[in-house]
Amino acid sequence: MSIVRFVAVGLLVAGNAALGAAADDVQAEWNRLNEAARITNHQATPETVAAARRALDFAVANQKALGPGVLGTSWHNFGQVSYAAGNLPEARAAYEKALPLVEQAYGAQSPHLSIALNSMAIVEIGAQHYGAAEEYARRALGIARALDPTAPQVAEFSNTLAWALFNMQQFAEAAELYAAAIKLLEPISDPKSPELTMLRRQLEIAKAGIPSANTTASVKMAVKADTHDAFIAKIATLARQRDEAGLLDCFDEQTRKQQEADIRQVLEQKVYKFFADSTGVAPYDQVTNAAAADGRTGLWHYGFVETKKHKLQPFQLAIIDGSAGPRLLYIDTGSCVAGRHPKVGPCK
Protein backbone atom coordinates (compact mmCIF):
# COMPACT_ATOMS: atom_id res chain seq x y z
CA MET A 1 0.00 0.00 0.00
CA SER A 2 1.23 3.49 -0.77
CA ILE A 3 -0.07 7.03 -0.63
CA VAL A 4 0.90 10.19 -2.49
CA ARG A 5 1.11 13.37 -0.45
CA PHE A 6 1.12 17.03 -1.37
CA VAL A 7 3.04 18.75 1.43
CA ALA A 8 1.58 22.10 2.39
CA VAL A 9 4.05 24.96 2.37
CA GLY A 10 3.84 28.55 3.52
CA LEU A 11 4.66 31.80 1.77
CA LEU A 12 7.27 34.36 2.74
CA VAL A 13 5.63 37.62 3.83
CA ALA A 14 6.97 40.58 1.87
CA GLY A 15 7.94 43.33 4.24
CA ASN A 16 9.30 46.19 2.18
CA ALA A 17 6.91 48.83 3.42
CA ALA A 18 7.51 50.20 6.91
CA LEU A 19 4.87 52.05 8.90
CA GLY A 20 5.82 55.27 10.67
CA ALA A 21 8.69 57.65 9.97
CA ALA A 22 11.49 55.21 9.24
CA ALA A 23 14.64 56.79 7.89
CA ASP A 24 15.38 55.78 4.32
CA ASP A 25 18.79 54.37 5.17
CA VAL A 26 17.38 52.26 8.03
CA GLN A 27 14.65 50.87 5.78
CA ALA A 28 17.12 50.23 2.97
CA GLU A 29 19.46 48.33 5.31
CA TRP A 30 16.62 46.17 6.59
CA ASN A 31 15.54 45.46 2.99
CA ARG A 32 19.09 44.32 2.20
CA LEU A 33 19.30 42.08 5.26
CA ASN A 34 15.86 40.61 4.63
CA GLU A 35 16.66 39.82 1.01
CA ALA A 36 19.77 37.89 2.11
CA ALA A 37 17.54 35.69 4.27
CA ARG A 38 15.31 34.40 1.48
CA ILE A 39 14.99 30.64 1.23
CA THR A 40 14.78 28.47 -1.87
CA ASN A 41 12.23 25.66 -2.11
CA HIS A 42 11.47 26.01 1.60
CA GLN A 43 14.86 24.73 2.69
CA ALA A 44 17.35 26.78 4.72
CA THR A 45 21.11 26.58 5.10
CA PRO A 46 22.95 27.71 8.24
CA GLU A 47 23.90 30.84 6.29
CA THR A 48 20.23 31.57 5.60
CA VAL A 49 19.35 31.08 9.26
CA ALA A 50 22.15 33.45 10.28
CA ALA A 51 20.99 36.02 7.71
CA ALA A 52 17.42 35.83 9.00
CA ARG A 53 18.68 36.31 12.55
CA ARG A 54 20.65 39.42 11.46
CA ALA A 55 17.57 40.88 9.78
CA LEU A 56 15.48 40.16 12.88
CA ASP A 57 18.06 41.63 15.27
CA PHE A 58 18.25 44.76 13.11
CA ALA A 59 14.46 45.10 13.09
CA VAL A 60 14.29 44.68 16.87
CA ALA A 61 17.03 47.27 17.41
CA ASN A 62 15.33 49.74 15.05
CA GLN A 63 11.68 48.94 15.71
CA LYS A 64 10.73 52.52 16.53
CA ALA A 65 11.89 53.65 13.12
CA LEU A 66 10.70 50.63 11.17
CA GLY A 67 7.35 50.07 12.88
CA PRO A 68 5.38 46.93 13.76
CA GLY A 69 4.92 45.86 10.14
CA VAL A 70 8.59 45.33 9.48
CA LEU A 71 9.19 43.88 12.95
CA GLY A 72 6.31 41.42 12.49
CA THR A 73 7.57 40.53 9.02
CA SER A 74 11.05 39.88 10.43
CA TRP A 75 9.67 37.55 13.08
CA HIS A 76 7.59 35.76 10.44
CA ASN A 77 10.54 35.41 8.07
CA PHE A 78 12.71 34.06 10.86
CA GLY A 79 9.95 31.54 11.58
CA GLN A 80 9.91 30.51 7.91
CA VAL A 81 13.66 29.97 7.88
CA SER A 82 13.55 28.08 11.19
CA TYR A 83 10.80 25.81 9.86
CA ALA A 84 12.74 25.20 6.64
CA ALA A 85 15.77 24.29 8.77
CA GLY A 86 13.67 21.74 10.68
CA ASN A 87 13.43 23.67 13.94
CA LEU A 88 9.69 23.56 14.71
CA PRO A 89 9.85 24.98 18.29
CA GLU A 90 11.82 28.00 17.15
CA ALA A 91 9.48 28.50 14.19
CA ARG A 92 6.41 28.42 16.44
CA ALA A 93 7.96 30.88 18.90
CA ALA A 94 8.77 33.26 16.04
CA TYR A 95 5.27 33.07 14.59
CA GLU A 96 3.77 33.76 18.01
CA LYS A 97 5.78 36.99 18.06
CA ALA A 98 4.85 37.82 14.47
CA LEU A 99 1.08 37.37 14.57
CA PRO A 100 0.08 40.27 16.89
CA LEU A 101 2.55 42.62 15.22
CA VAL A 102 1.34 41.78 11.70
CA GLU A 103 -2.27 42.21 12.80
CA GLN A 104 -1.46 45.54 14.46
CA ALA A 105 0.32 46.85 11.37
CA TYR A 106 -1.85 45.54 8.54
CA GLY A 107 -5.22 44.73 10.10
CA ALA A 108 -7.26 41.69 11.08
CA GLN A 109 -8.42 41.05 7.52
CA SER A 110 -5.16 41.65 5.68
CA PRO A 111 -3.42 39.25 3.29
CA HIS A 112 -0.28 39.64 5.41
CA LEU A 113 -2.07 38.21 8.43
CA SER A 114 -3.63 35.36 6.44
CA ILE A 115 -0.17 34.27 5.29
CA ALA A 116 1.21 34.40 8.82
CA LEU A 117 -1.75 32.40 10.16
CA ASN A 118 -1.29 29.76 7.47
CA SER A 119 2.40 29.53 8.35
CA MET A 120 1.50 28.90 11.98
CA ALA A 121 -1.01 26.24 10.94
CA ILE A 122 1.67 24.41 8.96
CA VAL A 123 4.00 24.38 11.96
CA GLU A 124 1.22 23.03 14.19
CA ILE A 125 0.54 20.25 11.68
CA GLY A 126 4.22 19.36 11.74
CA ALA A 127 4.06 19.22 15.54
CA GLN A 128 0.89 17.07 15.37
CA HIS A 129 -1.16 19.79 17.12
CA TYR A 130 -4.02 19.34 14.71
CA GLY A 131 -6.70 21.16 16.70
CA ALA A 132 -4.54 24.29 16.92
CA ALA A 133 -3.64 23.91 13.24
CA GLU A 134 -7.33 23.82 12.33
CA GLU A 135 -8.00 27.08 14.18
CA TYR A 136 -5.16 28.95 12.48
CA ALA A 137 -5.94 27.47 9.07
CA ARG A 138 -9.67 28.31 9.29
CA ARG A 139 -8.89 31.91 10.12
CA ALA A 140 -6.32 32.17 7.31
CA LEU A 141 -8.73 30.67 4.78
CA GLY A 142 -11.59 32.90 5.94
CA ILE A 143 -9.52 36.03 5.37
CA ALA A 144 -8.28 34.85 1.96
CA ARG A 145 -11.80 33.99 0.79
CA ALA A 146 -13.10 37.37 1.89
CA LEU A 147 -10.35 39.16 -0.03
CA ASP A 148 -10.68 37.14 -3.26
CA PRO A 149 -12.43 33.75 -3.34
CA THR A 150 -10.73 32.87 -6.64
CA ALA A 151 -7.14 33.64 -5.61
CA PRO A 152 -4.55 30.82 -5.70
CA GLN A 153 -3.91 31.40 -2.00
CA VAL A 154 -7.43 30.20 -1.29
CA ALA A 155 -6.44 26.84 -2.80
CA GLU A 156 -3.22 26.77 -0.79
CA PHE A 157 -4.95 27.60 2.50
CA SER A 158 -7.74 25.12 1.71
CA ASN A 159 -5.09 22.45 1.36
CA THR A 160 -3.58 23.39 4.74
CA LEU A 161 -6.94 23.18 6.51
CA ALA A 162 -7.82 19.95 4.70
CA TRP A 163 -4.57 18.37 5.81
CA ALA A 164 -5.24 19.28 9.45
CA LEU A 165 -8.77 17.85 9.22
CA PHE A 166 -7.51 14.78 7.37
CA ASN A 167 -5.15 14.06 10.26
CA MET A 168 -8.12 14.28 12.64
CA GLN A 169 -10.04 11.90 10.36
CA GLN A 170 -12.66 14.54 9.52
CA PHE A 171 -12.77 13.22 6.00
CA ALA A 172 -16.00 14.76 4.70
CA GLU A 173 -14.92 18.36 5.21
CA ALA A 174 -11.37 17.56 4.13
CA ALA A 175 -12.76 16.16 0.87
CA GLU A 176 -14.79 19.33 0.29
CA LEU A 177 -11.70 21.45 0.77
CA TYR A 178 -9.53 19.31 -1.50
CA ALA A 179 -12.24 19.46 -4.17
CA ALA A 180 -12.48 23.23 -3.83
CA ALA A 181 -8.70 23.60 -4.13
CA ILE A 182 -8.68 21.43 -7.25
CA LYS A 183 -11.49 23.48 -8.80
CA LEU A 184 -9.53 26.70 -8.23
CA LEU A 185 -6.25 25.34 -9.57
CA GLU A 186 -7.51 23.48 -12.65
CA PRO A 187 -8.12 26.60 -14.82
CA ILE A 188 -4.65 28.00 -14.08
CA SER A 189 -2.52 24.83 -13.85
CA ASP A 190 -1.24 22.09 -16.10
CA PRO A 191 -3.80 19.25 -15.80
CA LYS A 192 -0.92 16.85 -15.08
CA SER A 193 0.85 19.08 -12.57
CA PRO A 194 2.18 17.30 -9.45
CA GLU A 195 0.09 19.55 -7.21
CA LEU A 196 -3.19 18.65 -8.91
CA THR A 197 -2.25 14.98 -9.17
CA MET A 198 -1.58 14.73 -5.47
CA LEU A 199 -4.57 16.79 -4.42
CA ARG A 200 -6.76 14.44 -6.44
CA ARG A 201 -5.23 11.46 -4.68
CA GLN A 202 -5.82 13.06 -1.28
CA LEU A 203 -9.41 13.73 -2.34
CA GLU A 204 -9.86 10.05 -3.19
CA ILE A 205 -8.69 9.00 0.27
CA ALA A 206 -10.73 11.64 2.09
CA LYS A 207 -13.87 10.75 0.12
CA ALA A 208 -13.90 7.36 1.74
CA GLY A 209 -15.68 8.96 4.68
CA ILE A 210 -15.94 6.28 7.35
CA PRO A 211 -12.68 4.56 6.51
CA SER A 212 -12.35 0.99 5.40
CA ALA A 213 -9.42 -1.09 6.62
CA ASN A 214 -7.34 0.02 3.63
CA THR A 215 -8.24 3.67 4.10
CA THR A 216 -7.49 3.50 7.81
CA ALA A 217 -4.03 2.20 6.99
CA SER A 218 -3.54 4.97 4.42
CA VAL A 219 -4.55 7.63 6.93
CA LYS A 220 -2.19 6.28 9.58
CA MET A 221 0.58 6.22 7.00
CA ALA A 222 -0.13 9.80 5.96
CA VAL A 223 -0.16 11.03 9.55
CA LYS A 224 3.17 9.37 10.24
CA ALA A 225 4.66 10.68 6.99
CA ASP A 226 3.68 14.21 7.94
CA THR A 227 5.92 14.03 11.01
CA HIS A 228 8.97 13.16 8.87
CA ASP A 229 9.05 16.32 6.73
CA ALA A 230 11.33 18.36 8.98
CA PHE A 231 13.63 15.34 9.44
CA ILE A 232 13.95 14.89 5.67
CA ALA A 233 14.74 18.60 5.26
CA LYS A 234 17.42 18.21 7.94
CA ILE A 235 18.98 15.25 6.12
CA ALA A 236 19.10 17.22 2.87
CA THR A 237 20.76 20.18 4.59
CA LEU A 238 23.37 18.02 6.33
CA ALA A 239 24.15 16.20 3.08
CA ARG A 240 24.58 19.45 1.19
CA GLN A 241 27.01 20.58 3.90
CA ARG A 242 28.86 17.21 3.80
CA ASP A 243 28.28 16.92 7.54
CA GLU A 244 29.17 13.27 8.05
CA ALA A 245 28.86 13.32 11.84
CA GLY A 246 25.43 14.93 11.64
CA LEU A 247 24.21 12.44 9.05
CA LEU A 248 25.51 9.45 10.98
CA ASP A 249 23.60 10.72 14.02
CA CYS A 250 20.44 10.62 11.88
CA PHE A 251 20.74 6.86 11.41
CA ASP A 252 19.08 4.31 13.63
CA GLU A 253 21.64 3.27 16.26
CA GLN A 254 21.43 -0.45 15.50
CA THR A 255 21.71 0.14 11.75
CA ARG A 256 24.70 2.40 12.26
CA LYS A 257 26.54 -0.12 14.44
CA GLN A 258 26.05 -2.88 11.89
CA GLN A 259 26.65 -0.91 8.69
CA GLU A 260 28.66 2.24 9.50
CA ALA A 261 31.43 1.49 7.00
CA ASP A 262 28.89 0.91 4.22
CA ILE A 263 26.95 4.03 5.21
CA ARG A 264 30.10 6.17 5.05
CA GLN A 265 30.85 4.76 1.60
CA VAL A 266 27.35 5.54 0.29
CA LEU A 267 27.54 9.06 1.69
CA GLU A 268 30.87 9.71 0.02
CA GLN A 269 30.12 8.06 -3.32
CA LYS A 270 26.50 9.11 -3.87
CA VAL A 271 24.73 11.21 -1.26
CA TYR A 272 27.02 14.23 -0.99
CA LYS A 273 27.23 14.61 -4.77
CA PHE A 274 23.48 14.25 -5.17
CA PHE A 275 22.52 16.90 -2.62
CA ALA A 276 25.37 19.30 -3.48
CA ASP A 277 23.43 20.55 -6.50
CA SER A 278 20.07 20.72 -4.73
CA THR A 279 18.24 23.83 -3.62
CA GLY A 280 15.58 22.07 -1.58
CA VAL A 281 13.26 19.11 -1.13
CA ALA A 282 10.33 19.21 -3.55
CA PRO A 283 6.99 19.51 -1.71
CA TYR A 284 5.57 16.12 -2.62
CA ASP A 285 6.45 12.46 -2.20
CA GLN A 286 4.99 8.99 -2.06
CA VAL A 287 5.24 6.72 0.96
CA THR A 288 4.94 3.00 1.61
CA ASN A 289 5.49 0.85 4.68
CA ALA A 290 9.01 -0.08 5.72
CA ALA A 291 10.27 -2.56 8.32
CA ALA A 292 13.54 -3.22 10.10
CA ALA A 293 14.94 -6.74 10.42
CA ASP A 294 13.89 -6.84 14.08
CA GLY A 295 10.24 -6.12 13.23
CA ARG A 296 10.15 -2.40 13.90
CA THR A 297 8.11 -0.50 11.34
CA GLY A 298 8.47 2.80 9.57
CA LEU A 299 8.02 4.35 6.12
CA TRP A 300 9.72 4.48 2.77
CA HIS A 301 9.73 8.02 1.34
CA TYR A 302 10.08 8.32 -2.44
CA GLY A 303 10.69 12.00 -3.05
CA PHE A 304 12.63 14.56 -5.07
CA VAL A 305 15.00 17.45 -4.68
CA GLU A 306 15.04 20.41 -7.03
CA THR A 307 18.41 21.26 -8.55
CA LYS A 308 19.91 24.67 -9.22
CA LYS A 309 18.76 24.24 -12.83
CA HIS A 310 15.17 23.69 -11.59
CA LYS A 311 15.09 20.00 -12.42
CA LEU A 312 13.71 17.27 -10.18
CA GLN A 313 15.96 14.41 -9.08
CA PRO A 314 14.65 11.36 -7.13
CA PHE A 315 15.74 9.95 -3.80
CA GLN A 316 14.43 7.29 -1.43
CA LEU A 317 14.68 7.07 2.34
CA ALA A 318 13.56 4.44 4.84
CA ILE A 319 12.70 6.11 8.14
CA ILE A 320 11.78 4.42 11.41
CA ASP A 321 10.24 6.10 14.47
CA GLY A 322 11.66 5.46 17.92
CA SER A 323 11.91 7.05 21.33
CA ALA A 324 14.50 9.52 20.00
CA GLY A 325 12.28 10.51 17.07
CA PRO A 326 12.63 9.56 13.38
CA ARG A 327 15.84 7.81 12.34
CA LEU A 328 17.23 6.61 9.00
CA LEU A 329 17.42 2.97 8.04
CA TYR A 330 18.44 3.48 4.42
CA ILE A 331 19.18 6.19 1.87
CA ASP A 332 19.64 6.04 -1.91
CA THR A 333 19.71 8.75 -4.54
CA GLY A 334 19.39 9.34 -8.25
CA SER A 335 17.11 6.48 -9.34
CA CYS A 336 13.37 6.32 -9.92
CA VAL A 337 11.53 3.37 -8.41
CA ALA A 338 8.73 2.30 -10.74
CA GLY A 339 5.32 2.43 -9.09
CA ARG A 340 6.72 4.23 -6.06
CA HIS A 341 7.97 7.67 -7.06
CA PRO A 342 5.24 10.13 -8.12
CA LYS A 343 5.09 10.38 -11.91
CA VAL A 344 6.82 13.74 -12.25
CA GLY A 345 10.16 14.93 -13.62
CA PRO A 346 12.45 12.05 -14.59
CA CYS A 347 10.00 9.50 -13.15
CA LYS A 348 7.13 10.23 -15.57
VOGU-3710 file (C-alpha; in Angstrom, 3 decimals, decimal comma):
1> msivrfvavg> 0,000/0,000/0,000  1,234/3,490/-0,770  -0,075/7,031/-0,630  0,896/10,187/-2,493  1,114/13,366/-0,448  1,125/17,030/-1,368  3,037/18,750/1,426  1,577/22,096/2,394  4,048/24,957/2,373  3,842/28,554/3,519
11> llvagnaalg> 4,662/31,799/1,769  7,273/34,357/2,741  5,631/37,617/3,832  6,968/40,584/1,866  7,944/43,335/4,242  9,295/46,190/2,181  6,906/48,835/3,416  7,506/50,204/6,912  4,875/52,055/8,904  5,818/55,275/10,670
21> aaaddvqaew> 8,687/57,654/9,974  11,488/55,212/9,241  14,638/56,787/7,886  15,380/55,780/4,320  18,786/54,375/5,168  17,380/52,258/8,033  14,653/50,871/5,777  17,116/50,226/2,972  19,464/48,334/5,308  16,616/46,167/6,588
31> nrlneaarit> 15,543/45,456/2,993  19,093/44,317/2,200  19,300/42,082/5,262  15,862/40,608/4,632  16,662/39,817/1,006  19,767/37,886/2,105  17,536/35,688/4,275  15,312/34,399/1,481  14,987/30,640/1,231  14,782/28,468/-1,873
41> nhqatpetva> 12,228/25,663/-2,109  11,473/26,006/1,598  14,860/24,735/2,691  17,352/26,782/4,719  21,114/26,583/5,098  22,955/27,711/8,244  23,901/30,835/6,289  20,231/31,566/5,597  19,352/31,085/9,263  22,151/33,448/10,279
51> aarraldfav> 20,986/36,023/7,711  17,417/35,833/8,999  18,676/36,313/12,545  20,646/39,416/11,461  17,567/40,882/9,777  15,478/40,162/12,875  18,055/41,629/15,268  18,253/44,758/13,115  14,456/45,101/13,091  14,289/44,684/16,874
61> anqkalgpgv> 17,031/47,266/17,409  15,326/49,736/15,047  11,679/48,937/15,711  10,732/52,522/16,533  11,890/53,647/13,120  10,701/50,630/11,165  7,345/50,068/12,876  5,381/46,928/13,761  4,918/45,864/10,145  8,592/45,333/9,480
71> lgtswhnfgq> 9,189/43,876/12,949  6,311/41,419/12,489  7,573/40,534/9,023  11,046/39,884/10,429  9,669/37,550/13,080  7,593/35,765/10,442  10,539/35,411/8,072  12,706/34,056/10,860  9,952/31,538/11,578  9,912/30,510/7,914
81> vsyaagnlpe> 13,656/29,971/7,882  13,546/28,083/11,188  10,801/25,813/9,857  12,744/25,200/6,644  15,765/24,292/8,768  13,675/21,738/10,675  13,435/23,675/13,944  9,694/23,562/14,709  9,846/24,979/18,286  11,821/28,005/17,145
91> araayekalp> 9,479/28,503/14,185  6,412/28,424/16,435  7,956/30,878/18,899  8,774/33,261/16,040  5,273/33,074/14,586  3,773/33,756/18,013  5,784/36,989/18,060  4,846/37,821/14,475  1,076/37,372/14,574  0,078/40,272/16,890
101> lveqaygaqs> 2,554/42,623/15,215  1,342/41,776/11,696  -2,273/42,208/12,796  -1,459/45,544/14,455  0,317/46,847/11,369  -1,853/45,538/8,538  -5,218/44,733/10,098  -7,257/41,690/11,084  -8,424/41,048/7,515  -5,156/41,655/5,684
111> phlsialnsm> -3,423/39,250/3,288  -0,279/39,645/5,407  -2,073/38,207/8,433  -3,630/35,359/6,445  -0,169/34,267/5,288  1,209/34,399/8,823  -1,753/32,395/10,156  -1,291/29,758/7,466  2,400/29,535/8,352  1,502/28,897/11,980
121> aiveigaqhy> -1,010/26,239/10,936  1,674/24,405/8,957  4,003/24,376/11,960  1,224/23,028/14,186  0,542/20,250/11,680  4,220/19,361/11,740  4,060/19,220/15,541  0,889/17,070/15,365  -1,161/19,788/17,121  -4,015/19,338/14,710
131> gaaeeyarra> -6,697/21,161/16,699  -4,541/24,289/16,917  -3,640/23,909/13,242  -7,326/23,817/12,335  -8,000/27,076/14,180  -5,164/28,946/12,483  -5,938/27,473/9,072  -9,666/28,313/9,289  -8,894/31,911/10,116  -6,319/32,172/7,311
141> lgiaraldpt> -8,728/30,672/4,784  -11,592/32,902/5,936  -9,515/36,033/5,370  -8,283/34,849/1,963  -11,796/33,988/0,791  -13,103/37,374/1,891  -10,349/39,162/-0,034  -10,683/37,145/-3,257  -12,434/33,753/-3,337  -10,735/32,873/-6,640
151> apqvaefsnt> -7,142/33,635/-5,609  -4,548/30,820/-5,701  -3,905/31,397/-2,002  -7,431/30,199/-1,288  -6,444/26,844/-2,804  -3,223/26,770/-0,788  -4,949/27,600/2,499  -7,736/25,119/1,713  -5,085/22,447/1,356  -3,583/23,389/4,744
161> lawalfnmqq> -6,941/23,180/6,506  -7,824/19,953/4,699  -4,567/18,370/5,811  -5,243/19,281/9,452  -8,770/17,849/9,218  -7,508/14,783/7,370  -5,147/14,063/10,257  -8,116/14,281/12,644  -10,044/11,896/10,357  -12,663/14,543/9,524
171> faeaaelyaa> -12,766/13,216/6,003  -15,999/14,755/4,696  -14,918/18,364/5,212  -11,374/17,565/4,133  -12,764/16,158/0,870  -14,793/19,326/0,289  -11,700/21,454/0,771  -9,534/19,306/-1,501  -12,241/19,457/-4,173  -12,477/23,235/-3,834
181> aikllepisd> -8,700/23,597/-4,131  -8,679/21,430/-7,255  -11,488/23,484/-8,799  -9,534/26,700/-8,227  -6,250/25,338/-9,565  -7,515/23,483/-12,649  -8,115/26,595/-14,819  -4,649/27,999/-14,080  -2,518/24,835/-13,852  -1,242/22,092/-16,099
191> pkspeltmlr> -3,797/19,253/-15,799  -0,921/16,854/-15,084  0,855/19,078/-12,573  2,175/17,301/-9,452  0,087/19,547/-7,210  -3,187/18,651/-8,912  -2,253/14,975/-9,168  -1,577/14,725/-5,469  -4,566/16,794/-4,422  -6,759/14,444/-6,442
201> rqleiakagi> -5,233/11,462/-4,677  -5,824/13,060/-1,276  -9,405/13,732/-2,342  -9,860/10,049/-3,190  -8,685/8,999/0,272  -10,734/11,645/2,088  -13,874/10,749/0,120  -13,902/7,355/1,739  -15,684/8,964/4,680  -15,938/6,279/7,353
211> psanttasvk> -12,684/4,559/6,508  -12,349/0,988/5,402  -9,423/-1,092/6,621  -7,342/0,024/3,627  -8,242/3,673/4,096  -7,491/3,499/7,810  -4,028/2,196/6,986  -3,544/4,972/4,424  -4,549/7,626/6,927  -2,191/6,282/9,580
221> mavkadthda> 0,576/6,218/7,003  -0,134/9,796/5,960  -0,156/11,034/9,545  3,169/9,366/10,236  4,656/10,676/6,986  3,681/14,213/7,937  5,923/14,030/11,011  8,967/13,161/8,871  9,049/16,320/6,727  11,335/18,360/8,984
231> fiakiatlar> 13,627/15,340/9,436  13,952/14,891/5,665  14,742/18,600/5,262  17,424/18,211/7,943  18,983/15,251/6,125  19,100/17,222/2,870  20,758/20,181/4,591  23,367/18,016/6,329  24,154/16,196/3,082  24,581/19,449/1,186
241> qrdeaglldc> 27,012/20,576/3,900  28,858/17,209/3,797  28,278/16,923/7,545  29,175/13,269/8,048  28,857/13,320/11,841  25,430/14,934/11,643  24,209/12,441/9,052  25,513/9,446/10,978  23,600/10,716/14,015  20,438/10,616/11,882
251> fdeqtrkqqe> 20,738/6,861/11,409  19,078/4,306/13,626  21,641/3,275/16,260  21,429/-0,446/15,502  21,711/0,136/11,749  24,701/2,401/12,258  26,539/-0,117/14,436  26,054/-2,885/11,892  26,650/-0,909/8,686  28,656/2,243/9,496
261> adirqvleqk> 31,426/1,490/7,003  28,885/0,906/4,222  26,950/4,032/5,207  30,096/6,167/5,046  30,847/4,764/1,601  27,347/5,543/0,289  27,536/9,057/1,686  30,866/9,707/0,018  30,117/8,056/-3,318  26,501/9,114/-3,872
271> vykffadstg> 24,735/11,208/-1,256  27,024/14,233/-0,990  27,232/14,611/-4,775  23,483/14,249/-5,168  22,516/16,895/-2,620  25,368/19,304/-3,477  23,426/20,545/-6,505  20,067/20,722/-4,733  18,236/23,826/-3,622  15,578/22,073/-1,581
281> vapydqvtna> 13,265/19,111/-1,132  10,332/19,208/-3,546  6,990/19,508/-1,707  5,566/16,116/-2,616  6,446/12,462/-2,197  4,990/8,986/-2,063  5,241/6,725/0,960  4,939/3,000/1,611  5,491/0,855/4,677  9,011/-0,076/5,725
291> aaadgrtglw> 10,272/-2,561/8,317  13,541/-3,221/10,100  14,940/-6,741/10,423  13,888/-6,844/14,079  10,244/-6,120/13,230  10,151/-2,403/13,900  8,110/-0,498/11,337  8,468/2,804/9,568  8,016/4,353/6,122  9,723/4,481/2,767
301> hygfvetkkh> 9,730/8,016/1,335  10,076/8,324/-2,436  10,694/12,003/-3,055  12,627/14,557/-5,072  15,001/17,449/-4,684  15,040/20,411/-7,033  18,412/21,256/-8,550  19,911/24,673/-9,217  18,763/24,241/-12,830  15,169/23,687/-11,591
311> klqpfqlaii> 15,089/19,997/-12,419  13,712/17,266/-10,182  15,957/14,410/-9,077  14,653/11,360/-7,134  15,742/9,949/-3,796  14,433/7,287/-1,426  14,678/7,073/2,343  13,565/4,439/4,837  12,697/6,106/8,143  11,780/4,417/11,413
321> dgsagprlly> 10,241/6,097/14,468  11,657/5,458/17,922  11,907/7,052/21,328  14,502/9,519/19,996  12,277/10,515/17,066  12,635/9,559/13,379  15,839/7,809/12,340  17,228/6,610/9,000  17,415/2,965/8,045  18,440/3,477/4,423
331> idtgscvagr> 19,177/6,191/1,870  19,638/6,037/-1,907  19,713/8,749/-4,543  19,385/9,344/-8,250  17,115/6,477/-9,335  13,365/6,319/-9,922  11,527/3,369/-8,405  8,726/2,295/-10,737  5,325/2,426/-9,090  6,723/4,234/-6,059
341> hpkvgpck> 7,974/7,673/-7,064  5,244/10,132/-8,124  5,088/10,384/-11,906  6,817/13,737/-12,248  10,160/14,935/-13,619  12,449/12,049/-14,594  10,002/9,502/-13,155  7,135/10,228/-15,570
//
